[in-house]
Amino acid sequence: MLLKNFYTVLTSESLEAHSFGATVRINKEHPIFEGHFPNFPVTPGVTMLQIIKELTENQLNQSLFLSSASNVKFISLVDPNVNAILKFNITFQEDDQHIKVKNTTSFEDGTAVLKCNVTFVKR
């Protein structure tokens, strides 16, 4: 985990071939929110992409490096004081060198948070 204690995986399950879901809780007390932003915490977008990477690494038991991201759409702000629980739905394709991921992240009530396509290089 790149940022220690930033989030906790509550559930993770395979849904179908090449698809899995995970639910995480963002730690609203994490020091990152002191700078992003005081009195108005917002989960940084880059940390959301890091969570996707780490969830995918855990699911595939494979070390990955983010190669590219496209169609990255941050739809809702994630204030950990209001919505600390996030659901990630990830589908992927892989070849010998790459993992291509399509992600949809939402709040518990189904409100969309993030949609993106990312490509990882296998290490």
N, C-alpha and C positions, 0 to 999 in steps of 0.2 A: 504494500500500500504506500503510495507516494506521500500522501498526507496522513500521518498517523492520527487515528481516532476521528477522522473527518466524517466517516459514515460507518454504519453497521449493516451487514446483510441480514435481513430478517427471514427471507425465503429465497430459494433459487430452485427452479425445476425445469426439466426438459419438457417442451410442449409437443413438438413433433420432430421429425428428422430435420436437422439444421435450424432449430428454433428453440429458444428458451426464454423464460421470464424470471425476473428477480425483483424483490421488493427491498428497498433500503431505507434506513432512517438517517437523515442528516443530523449531525451533532450541532445543535444551535449554540453550544458553548465553545465551539472550536475557535481558536485565536484568529483564524482567517477573517472572521466576521468583524473583528475590531478594525480592520482596514478596508473592508468591503461590505458595508459602509457603516460607520458608527451611527447608532440609533436608527438605522434602516438597513438591516442585514439583507444582502442579496447573494445567493449562491453563485459564484463565478461560473461562467459558461465553460471555461477550460476545465474546471473540476468535474463538470458533468461529462465531458468527453473522457476524462481520466477514469471516471467510474465505469463507463462503457468498456473501456480498454481492460480494466481490471476484472470486470465481470466476465468478459469474453475469455481472458486468460485463464480464469478459474474454471470456467465451463469446459474449455478445450484442453486444459492442462498444458498450455503452450505459452512461452514468453513471446510478446508481440511488441512491435514498434509502429507507432502511428505514421503512416506514409502520406495519406491524403484524406481530406474531408470535403464533401460536397453537399449541396442542398441542406446546409445547416440552418435550421429555423428554430430560434428560441421564441416560443409562443407565449409563455407565461413566466413572470418573475417567480423565483423560488425563495420566499422568505421563510427561513426555517422556524420562525416563531409562529407562523400561520400554517404552513404545509411542510412538515419535516419528513413525511413519508412519500417516497417516489416509487413508481412501478415502471420497470424497464421491460420492454418487449423487443427481443433481438432475434433477427433471422440472419443467417450467414451462408456464404458460399466459400469454399476453399479450394485452392490448388496447391501445388508443391511449395510455393513461396509466399502466397498471400491468403488473407482472410478478408472477404468483403462483407461488411455488416450494414444492415438496415435497422435503424433503431427508432422506436417510438417510446417516449417517456411521458408519463401522466401522473397526476395526483391520484389519491385514493378514490376520489369521486369521478374519475375518468377525464377530467379536464386536461387537455393536451399541454405539455410543457416544452418538449423538444422533439424534433424530428430531424434525422440526419442519416447520411450514408458516409461510412468511413472505410478506408482500406488500411489494413495492418500488414506489415511484413513479418513473417515468422522469423524468430531469432534462433 
